[in-house]
Amino acid sequence: MADLSPTSLDHLKIFLAVVEEGSFNRAARKLGRALSVVSYAIAQLETQLDVVLFERSGSRRPVLTDTGRALISEAREVTNGVDGLLAKVRSLRQGLEAELAIAVDVMMPGDALARLLRDFQDMYPHVALRLHVEALGAVAALVLEGRATFGIAGPDIADLPELEREGVGMVHLVPVAAPSHPLATMTRIAPGEARRHLQLVLTDRSALTSGRDFSVLSPRTWRLADLGAKHMLLREGLGWGSMPVHVVRDDLAAGRLVELALPERQLGEYTLNALWRRDAPPGPAALWVLEAVRERLAQCPPDPPRP
């Protein structure tokens, strides 16, 4: 068996052009090359690989051999990989980040986040993206540790000298319970009544918010680090608690949950802030994300009517 020689990237691209166009002539016109150059490149590639890629006898059109057909995907992988490498180098030379790690508060509307990530991939296909979805202080902790380029965090993070902060929008919270819950059956909830019932509270394990309570009225609490689990337990009637409107909107409309008119309720605005380290300001891709977050939050549907 003959020793194989390294192939030319140009020869691989010419091979793929012949496959796509179905003839040497059309491939030559597409590439702006002479027909002799295309024929020579294919012959050289076959020599280097010690294979026959096209069956030429008895037909005016080149027909792929089984070997040639088997090598198409590998040839495309090589040429696409080199194209991706060159595109990434061009991006880096323009100051674009090679990688972006984002930490997002669990209160961020999921549909807005999904649209943002899809648009980001279209806008910056060569920037590697890592996503963390966390609650409360865990977002700021990831930024402080350098594990996230920047974060979208809630309002309950104290001002930290290492971090810059910029408001990007808000989500609205409502106290809710299942229709069968005692608070939901009351015509009027008296002051202090909510303290007599189990409250489901979102919490996290970060040191930044350890031991701190946010919007907690009842001394009886179940603390959950997962917003989905809290949602499920609320619908089962196991307690009451505050939830983002965008999460429970359908439940309120269908009667699976009831908004509670608590006399102690506050405005229910959960402000979202962009956070980043002062010694590592956001680059072009990160700044695009910050503006996109602001736009997506502004497009979120308004609150449902109050009871």
DRENRO-569849 format. One line per field, with one value per residue (C-alpha): residue number from 1; chain; x, y, z. Coordinates in steps of 0.25 Angstrom, whole numbers, padded with zeros to 4 digits. Example, Ala and Ser with C-alpha at 12.3 -4.5 7.8 and 13.67 -1.06 7.14 Angstrom:
residues 2
n = (1/2)
chain = (A/A)
xx = (0049/0055)
yy = (-0018/-0004)
zz = (0031/0029)
end
This chain:
residues 307
n = (1/2/3/4/5/6/7/8/9/10/11/12/13/14/15/16/17/18/19/20/21/22/23/24/25/26/27/28/29/30/31/32/33/34/35/36/37/38/39/40/41/42/43/44/45/46/47/48/49/50/51/52/53/54/55/56/57/58/59/60/61/62/63/64/65/66/67/68/69/70/71/72/73/74/75/76/77/78/79/80/81/82/83/84/85/86/87/88/89/90/91/92/93/94/95/96/97/98/99/100/101/102/103/104/105/106/107/108/109/110/111/112/113/114/115/116/117/118/119/120/121/122/123/124/125/126/127/128/129/130/131/132/133/134/135/136/137/138/139/140/141/142/143/144/145/146/147/148/149/150/151/152/153/154/155/156/157/158/159/160/161/162/163/164/165/166/167/168/169/170/171/172/173/174/175/176/177/178/179/180/181/182/183/184/185/186/187/188/189/190/191/192/193/194/195/196/197/198/199/200/201/202/203/204/205/206/207/208/209/210/211/212/213/214/215/216/217/218/219/220/221/222/223/224/225/226/227/228/229/230/231/232/233/234/235/236/237/238/239/240/241/242/243/244/245/246/247/248/249/250/251/252/253/254/255/256/257/258/259/260/261/262/263/264/265/266/267/268/269/270/271/272/273/274/275/276/277/278/279/280/281/282/283/284/285/286/287/288/289/290/291/292/293/294/295/296/297/298/299/300/301/302/303/304/305/306/307)
chain = (A/A/A/A/A/A/A/A/A/A/A/A/A/A/A/A/A/A/A/A/A/A/A/A/A/A/A/A/A/A/A/A/A/A/A/A/A/A/A/A/A/A/A/A/A/A/A/A/A/A/A/A/A/A/A/A/A/A/A/A/A/A/A/A/A/A/A/A/A/A/A/A/A/A/A/A/A/A/A/A/A/A/A/A/A/A/A/A/A/A/A/A/A/A/A/A/A/A/A/A/A/A/A/A/A/A/A/A/A/A/A/A/A/A/A/A/A/A/A/A/A/A/A/A/A/A/A/A/A/A/A/A/A/A/A/A/A/A/A/A/A/A/A/A/A/A/A/A/A/A/A/A/A/A/A/A/A/A/A/A/A/A/A/A/A/A/A/A/A/A/A/A/A/A/A/A/A/A/A/A/A/A/A/A/A/A/A/A/A/A/A/A/A/A/A/A/A/A/A/A/A/A/A/A/A/A/A/A/A/A/A/A/A/A/A/A/A/A/A/A/A/A/A/A/A/A/A/A/A/A/A/A/A/A/A/A/A/A/A/A/A/A/A/A/A/A/A/A/A/A/A/A/A/A/A/A/A/A/A/A/A/A/A/A/A/A/A/A/A/A/A/A/A/A/A/A/A/A/A/A/A/A/A/A/A/A/A/A/A/A/A/A/A/A/A/A/A/A/A/A/A/A/A/A/A/A/A)
xx = (0000/0006/0009/-0002/0002/-0004/-0015/-0017/-0029/-0030/-0031/-0042/-0050/-0049/-0054/-0066/-0069/-0069/-0078/-0088/-0088/-0088/-0077/-0063/-0068/-0078/-0069/-0058/-0068/-0073/-0059/-0054/-0043/-0039/-0044/-0030/-0027/-0039/-0036/-0021/-0026/-0035/-0024/-0014/-0024/-0026/-0011/-0009/-0020/-0017/-0032/-0041/-0051/-0059/-0062/-0059/-0060/-0073/-0079/-0078/-0081/-0072/-0079/-0074/-0068/-0072/-0059/-0062/-0076/-0070/-0060/-0070/-0074/-0059/-0055/-0067/-0062/-0048/-0052/-0063/-0053/-0043/-0053/-0058/-0043/-0041/-0054/-0051/-0037/-0044/-0053/-0042/-0034/-0046/-0047/-0058/-0058/-0054/-0064/-0075/-0080/-0094/-0100/-0115/-0125/-0136/-0146/-0142/-0154/-0150/-0156/-0149/-0136/-0138/-0140/-0128/-0119/-0124/-0121/-0108/-0104/-0108/-0101/-0088/-0087/-0072/-0073/-0074/-0085/-0087/-0100/-0103/-0117/-0116/-0124/-0121/-0107/-0102/-0102/-0093/-0084/-0081/-0077/-0068/-0061/-0059/-0067/-0077/-0073/-0085/-0098/-0113/-0116/-0128/-0129/-0125/-0110/-0103/-0094/-0080/-0068/-0063/-0075/-0081/-0097/-0106/-0121/-0127/-0142/-0151/-0161/-0174/-0176/-0190/-0194/-0202/-0207/-0216/-0231/-0232/-0222/-0229/-0223/-0230/-0244/-0244/-0252/-0243/-0229/-0227/-0213/-0204/-0212/-0202/-0192/-0201/-0198/-0186/-0179/-0171/-0158/-0148/-0134/-0119/-0107/-0097/-0090/-0094/-0109/-0107/-0116/-0124/-0139/-0145/-0160/-0163/-0175/-0177/-0168/-0172/-0165/-0160/-0148/-0146/-0134/-0143/-0153/-0160/-0161/-0167/-0177/-0182/-0183/-0192/-0201/-0202/-0207/-0196/-0193/-0194/-0183/-0179/-0176/-0172/-0185/-0179/-0178/-0192/-0200/-0207/-0209/-0217/-0225/-0229/-0232/-0221/-0215/-0221/-0214/-0215/-0219/-0209/-0210/-0195/-0192/-0181/-0181/-0176/-0165/-0153/-0142/-0132/-0118/-0106/-0093/-0079/-0065/-0059/-0046/-0052/-0062/-0071/-0067/-0075/-0082/-0086/-0090/-0099/-0105/-0108/-0115/-0123/-0127/-0133/-0141/-0146/-0151/-0158/-0165/-0171/-0186/-0192/-0198/-0211/-0223/-0222/-0233)
yy = (0000/0014/0024/0035/0050/0061/0067/0082/0090/0096/0082/0078/0090/0087/0073/0078/0088/0077/0068/0080/0085/0071/0074/0079/0090/0096/0095/0103/0114/0114/0115/0124/0114/0108/0095/0089/0094/0087/0074/0075/0077/0065/0056/0061/0058/0044/0042/0048/0039/0027/0026/0028/0039/0039/0029/0037/0026/0025/0038/0052/0055/0050/0040/0038/0025/0018/0023/0037/0037/0032/0043/0055/0057/0057/0067/0076/0075/0079/0091/0096/0094/0103/0113/0114/0116/0127/0134/0133/0139/0150/0152/0152/0162/0171/0170/0161/0151/0137/0132/0138/0132/0138/0136/0139/0140/0129/0140/0144/0140/0127/0131/0144/0137/0127/0137/0145/0132/0129/0143/0142/0130/0136/0149/0143/0129/0128/0133/0121/0123/0117/0119/0118/0120/0122/0129/0141/0142/0131/0140/0150/0139/0134/0147/0150/0137/0140/0128/0137/0149/0156/0153/0157/0158/0161/0174/0167/0167/0177/0187/0181/0189/0179/0179/0189/0190/0194/0193/0185/0183/0176/0165/0166/0157/0153/0145/0133/0120/0109/0111/0101/0108/0115/0128/0127/0124/0137/0149/0158/0154/0161/0167/0156/0145/0141/0138/0127/0119/0112/0121/0115/0123/0123/0122/0119/0113/0125/0132/0146/0143/0133/0135/0146/0146/0154/0157/0146/0148/0135/0129/0115/0113/0103/0108/0103/0106/0102/0112/0100/0092/0104/0106/0091/0091/0104/0097/0085/0095/0092/0107/0121/0129/0140/0136/0144/0147/0141/0128/0127/0135/0123/0117/0130/0130/0115/0116/0107/0118/0130/0143/0147/0161/0162/0174/0173/0172/0181/0186/0173/0178/0170/0178/0172/0177/0174/0171/0170/0171/0185/0180/0172/0181/0175/0173/0175/0162/0164/0178/0173/0163/0174/0183/0170/0167/0181/0180/0166/0170/0182/0173/0164/0164/0173/0168/0162/0170/0171/0164)
zz = (0000/-0004/0007/0007/0005/0012/0004/0000/0006/-0008/-0015/-0004/-0008/-0022/-0020/-0012/-0023/-0034/-0025/-0023/-0037/-0044/-0054/-0055/-0065/-0055/-0043/-0051/-0054/-0040/-0034/-0045/-0049/-0062/-0066/-0066/-0052/-0047/-0054/-0049/-0035/-0035/-0041/-0030/-0019/-0024/-0025/-0011/-0005/-0014/-0018/-0029/-0026/-0039/-0050/-0063/-0074/-0082/-0078/-0080/-0065/-0054/-0045/-0031/-0027/-0014/-0008/-0013/-0007/0006/0007/0005/0019/0024/0013/0017/0032/0029/0020/0030/0041/0034/0030/0045/0050/0040/0044/0059/0057/0049/0061/0071/0063/0064/0079/0080/0092/0089/0100/0108/0121/0126/0140/0139/0151/0151/0150/0136/0127/0120/0106/0106/0110/0099/0088/0093/0092/0079/0073/0080/0073/0060/0063/0068/0063/0067/0081/0091/0100/0114/0122/0137/0143/0158/0169/0177/0182/0173/0161/0167/0173/0160/0154/0166/0165/0150/0146/0139/0130/0135/0142/0141/0156/0165/0174/0187/0185/0193/0186/0185/0182/0172/0164/0154/0154/0143/0143/0131/0134/0144/0146/0154/0166/0171/0184/0180/0185/0180/0181/0192/0201/0213/0209/0195/0201/0209/0205/0212/0217/0231/0234/0240/0235/0225/0236/0241/0228/0222/0212/0201/0199/0188/0194/0189/0195/0193/0204/0199/0203/0214/0226/0219/0216/0205/0205/0216/0225/0231/0242/0235/0222/0213/0205/0191/0182/0169/0164/0157/0170/0177/0165/0166/0181/0181/0171/0180/0191/0200/0204/0198/0192/0182/0168/0155/0147/0134/0141/0147/0137/0130/0144/0149/0136/0137/0152/0156/0165/0171/0174/0188/0193/0205/0213/0215/0200/0194/0180/0175/0165/0164/0158/0149/0149/0140/0148/0144/0151/0150/0146/0134/0127/0116/0102/0089/0090/0105/0102/0091/0101/0112/0102/0097/0111/0113/0100/0103/0117/0111/0102/0112/0114/0125/0138/0138/0144/0159/0167)
end
